[in-house]
Amino acid sequence: QNQLSGYLLRKFKNSNGWQKLWVVFTNFCLFFYKTHQDDYPLASLPLLGYTVSCPVEADGIQKDYVFKLQFKSHVYFFRAESKYTFER
């Protein structure tokens, strides 16, 4: 089974703060947990149809290691804690 996991910070398009979540990526889906010890995810996000890009200036994100997931009007920003995690 092919999967990646680790902590990411999640920001919704219209919110100010970042939420730290344990994220598992498998089968083209992100699963969000409060910690790596949780048995059940808080939420999941199927990624088919989403595009991955870096934020543009108009997004107003002034942080390093941020990527943007977008499908139609649904936009999510995620921030990695290191360059290594961001590149994965």
Secondary structure, DSSP 8 states (H G I E B T S, - for coil): --EEEEEEEEEETT-SS-EEEEEEEETTEEEEESSTT-SS-SEEEE-TT-EEE---GGG----SSEEEEEETTEEEEEE-SSHHHHH-
